[in-house]
Amino acid sequence: MYRETTDGVEIIVEPHYLDEESEPDEHRFVWAYTVVIANGSDHRVQLETRYWHITNAIGQVEEVEGPGVVGEHPVLSPGDTYHYTSGCPLNTPSGTMVGHYVLRRDDGTRFKAHIPAFSLDIPDPARRLN
């Protein structure tokens, strides 16, 4: 798991390689990642936008930004958590993701909650001893 806290809001990310969705012979490698947003601040916040910086194993970068996450703009009161799962395909067997969410407090102020950098790696194959 990867964690980062900004202004009392903790972002936790756990990536998982999706072997059944991937086609290595076609250079298609797919990961799911589950994100937990935990509001440990004293303010109610609403997620407005997301930004992802995705880098594959050969340094190619894709930037993704847009409103909300998975079609939602969750509102979190102090102590609330929100989680969702999304996915990322790459054309290489590994890569990294990092980004931020723009959150708005009830008083109208906005801040960027940093999403920790995390790696997308194919799990090591099971080793057999002879």
C-alpha positions as a LaTeX table, in Angstrom:
\begin{tabular}{lrrr}
\hline
Residue & $x$ (\AA) & $y$ (\AA) & $z$ (\AA) \\
\hline
Met1 & 0.00 & 0.00 & 0.00 \\
Tyr2 & 1.03 & 3.56 & $-0.68$ \\
Arg3 & $-0.05$ & 6.47 & 1.56 \\
Glu4 & 0.18 & 10.25 & 1.58 \\
Thr5 & $-1.58$ & 12.88 & 3.70 \\
Thr6 & $-2.26$ & 16.47 & 2.65 \\
Asp7 & $-4.06$ & 18.94 & 4.97 \\
Gly8 & $-5.50$ & 16.06 & 6.99 \\
Val9 & $-6.79$ & 14.10 & 3.99 \\
Glu10 & $-5.08$ & 10.73 & 3.59 \\
Ile11 & $-4.91$ & 9.00 & 0.21 \\
Ile12 & $-4.17$ & 5.27 & 0.25 \\
Val13 & $-3.59$ & 3.33 & $-2.98$ \\
Glu14 & $-3.26$ & $-0.40$ & $-3.54$ \\
Pro15 & $-2.52$ & $-1.58$ & $-7.11$ \\
His16 & $-3.18$ & $-5.12$ & $-8.40$ \\
Tyr17 & $-2.06$ & $-6.67$ & $-11.68$ \\
Leu18 & $-4.96$ & $-8.13$ & $-13.67$ \\
Asp19 & $-3.51$ & $-11.19$ & $-15.36$ \\
Glu20 & $-6.90$ & $-12.21$ & $-16.82$ \\
Glu21 & $-7.32$ & $-8.79$ & $-18.51$ \\
Ser22 & $-3.75$ & $-8.57$ & $-19.80$ \\
Glu23 & $-2.39$ & $-9.84$ & $-23.11$ \\
Pro24 & 1.42 & $-9.73$ & $-22.88$ \\
Asp25 & 1.86 & $-11.05$ & $-26.44$ \\
Glu26 & $-0.16$ & $-8.01$ & $-27.59$ \\
His27 & 1.81 & $-5.62$ & $-25.30$ \\
Arg28 & $-1.25$ & $-5.01$ & $-23.12$ \\
Phe29 & $-0.76$ & $-5.08$ & $-19.35$ \\
Val30 & $-3.64$ & $-4.06$ & $-17.08$ \\
Trp31 & $-3.76$ & $-3.07$ & $-13.43$ \\
Ala32 & $-6.61$ & $-2.21$ & $-11.09$ \\
Tyr33 & $-5.96$ & 0.18 & $-8.27$ \\
Thr34 & $-8.12$ & 0.79 & $-5.24$ \\
Val35 & $-8.04$ & 4.24 & $-3.67$ \\
Val36 & $-9.22$ & 5.13 & $-0.18$ \\
Ile37 & $-9.71$ & 8.81 & 0.64 \\
Ala38 & $-9.91$ & 9.37 & 4.40 \\
Asn39 & $-10.90$ & 12.81 & 5.67 \\
Gly40 & $-8.98$ & 13.34 & 8.90 \\
Ser41 & $-9.37$ & 17.11 & 8.71 \\
Asp42 & $-11.81$ & 19.33 & 10.59 \\
His43 & $-13.54$ & 20.40 & 7.36 \\
Arg44 & $-16.06$ & 18.80 & 5.05 \\
Val45 & $-14.49$ & 18.39 & 1.59 \\
Gln46 & $-15.74$ & 17.54 & $-1.88$ \\
Leu47 & $-13.60$ & 15.97 & $-4.59$ \\
Glu48 & $-13.82$ & 18.15 & $-7.69$ \\
Thr49 & $-11.15$ & 16.93 & $-10.12$ \\
Arg50 & $-8.44$ & 14.33 & $-10.56$ \\
Tyr51 & $-5.03$ & 14.42 & $-12.25$ \\
Trp52 & $-2.84$ & 11.41 & $-13.08$ \\
His53 & 0.72 & 11.34 & $-14.42$ \\
Ile54 & 1.30 & 7.82 & $-15.79$ \\
Thr55 & 4.74 & 6.69 & $-16.97$ \\
Asn56 & 5.41 & 3.35 & $-18.64$ \\
Ala57 & 8.68 & 1.36 & $-18.44$ \\
Ile58 & 10.25 & 3.16 & $-21.41$ \\
Gly59 & 9.46 & 6.64 & $-20.13$ \\
Gln60 & 6.38 & 7.43 & $-22.21$ \\
Val61 & 4.04 & 9.70 & $-20.24$ \\
Glu62 & 0.27 & 9.98 & $-20.34$ \\
Glu63 & $-1.56$ & 12.66 & $-18.39$ \\
Val64 & $-5.20$ & 12.17 & $-17.45$ \\
Glu65 & $-7.35$ & 14.83 & $-15.84$ \\
Gly66 & $-11.03$ & 15.43 & $-15.46$ \\
Pro67 & $-13.99$ & 15.87 & $-13.15$ \\
Gly68 & $-14.52$ & 13.57 & $-10.18$ \\
Val69 & $-13.61$ & 9.91 & $-9.96$ \\
Val70 & $-15.53$ & 7.03 & $-11.56$ \\
Gly71 & $-18.34$ & 9.47 & $-12.35$ \\
Glu72 & $-18.69$ & 10.72 & $-8.77$ \\
His73 & $-17.82$ & 13.85 & $-6.79$ \\
Pro74 & $-17.84$ & 12.44 & $-3.25$ \\
Val75 & $-18.41$ & 14.68 & $-0.22$ \\
Leu76 & $-16.56$ & 13.61 & 2.92 \\
Ser77 & $-17.35$ & 14.97 & 6.37 \\
Pro78 & $-14.60$ & 14.82 & 9.00 \\
Gly79 & $-13.95$ & 11.15 & 9.78 \\
Asp80 & $-15.54$ & 9.86 & 6.54 \\
Thr81 & $-13.83$ & 7.60 & 4.03 \\
Tyr82 & $-14.56$ & 6.96 & 0.38 \\
His83 & $-13.11$ & 4.23 & $-1.79$ \\
Tyr84 & $-13.24$ & 3.32 & $-5.44$ \\
Thr85 & $-11.47$ & 1.02 & $-7.88$ \\
Ser86 & $-10.35$ & 1.95 & $-11.36$ \\
Gly87 & $-7.88$ & 0.61 & $-13.89$ \\
Cys88 & $-4.84$ & 1.44 & $-15.97$ \\
Pro89 & $-3.62$ & $-0.33$ & $-19.11$ \\
Leu90 & 0.02 & 0.00 & $-20.20$ \\
Asn91 & 1.93 & $-1.21$ & $-23.23$ \\
Thr92 & 4.88 & $-2.25$ & $-21.03$ \\
Pro93 & 5.05 & $-4.73$ & $-18.13$ \\
Ser94 & 5.63 & $-2.01$ & $-15.54$ \\
Gly95 & 5.18 & 1.68 & $-14.88$ \\
Thr96 & 4.30 & 4.29 & $-12.28$ \\
Met97 & 1.39 & 6.54 & $-11.44$ \\
Val98 & 1.25 & 9.70 & $-9.32$ \\
Gly99 & $-1.22$ & 12.57 & $-9.16$ \\
His100 & $-3.57$ & 14.66 & $-7.09$ \\
Tyr101 & $-7.21$ & 15.41 & $-6.39$ \\
Val102 & $-8.51$ & 18.95 & $-6.13$ \\
Leu103 & $-10.73$ & 19.12 & $-3.05$ \\
Arg104 & $-13.01$ & 22.00 & $-2.04$ \\
Arg105 & $-13.76$ & 22.81 & 1.57 \\
Asp106 & $-17.19$ & 24.15 & 2.66 \\
Asp107 & $-15.69$ & 27.65 & 2.93 \\
Gly108 & $-14.89$ & 27.50 & $-0.81$ \\
Thr109 & $-11.13$ & 27.14 & $-0.50$ \\
Arg110 & $-9.47$ & 24.48 & $-2.62$ \\
Phe111 & $-6.35$ & 22.41 & $-2.19$ \\
Lys112 & $-4.53$ & 19.58 & $-3.93$ \\
Ala113 & $-4.53$ & 16.30 & $-2.03$ \\
His114 & $-1.43$ & 14.48 & $-3.28$ \\
Ile115 & $-1.78$ & 10.90 & $-4.48$ \\
Pro116 & 1.40 & 9.00 & $-3.59$ \\
Ala117 & 3.55 & 7.68 & $-6.42$ \\
Phe118 & 2.97 & 3.95 & $-6.83$ \\
Ser119 & 4.42 & 1.28 & $-9.06$ \\
Leu120 & 2.62 & $-0.98$ & $-11.47$ \\
Asp121 & 4.60 & $-4.19$ & $-11.63$ \\
Ile122 & 3.80 & $-7.71$ & $-12.73$ \\
Pro123 & 4.11 & $-10.02$ & $-9.72$ \\
Asp124 & 7.11 & $-12.32$ & $-9.73$ \\
Pro125 & 6.19 & $-15.78$ & $-10.99$ \\
Ala126 & 6.15 & $-18.46$ & $-8.33$ \\
Arg127 & 9.55 & $-20.07$ & $-7.95$ \\
Arg128 & 9.87 & $-23.83$ & $-7.87$ \\
Leu129 & 12.60 & $-25.74$ & $-6.17$ \\
Asn130 & 13.66 & $-29.00$ & $-7.78$ \\
\hline
\end{tabular}
